[in-house]
Amino acid sequence: MYVDKRGKNGERKKLDKETPVSNISDENLYCLNGRVPLKKAIPFGLQHVLAMFVSNLAPVLIVCSAAFIQETNEHLTPAEITEILQCAMFAAGLGTIMQLYPV
């Protein structure tokens, strides 16, 4: 995908979507390294955080609700489910740190 930009003399030039963009514009939503205005960046950031919570916690809750302990013939207690959810969030945080700061 290419984005139309105006050059110094007003002529149109095409930029590849991976070209770093230094100015802030609504068109930069579709650029890989584009800078987005703050009024649009905040809602998109909140949407991303909420989507990450749901996608991280939903599978854990499904598995925990189906987990059955054979020895005691009981399901997991709420305290155990909470501990597993905390471990899942911690692992997701570690994964994010590893992606942000590769070795």
PyMOL commands that set and color helices and strands:
alter all, ss='L'
color gray80, all
select helices_A, chain A and resi 26-30+38-66+78-100
alter helices_A, ss='H'
color red, helices_A
select strands_A, chain A and resi 2-6+12-16+68-69+74-75
alter strands_A, ss='S'
color yellow, strands_A
deselect
rebuild
show_as cartoon
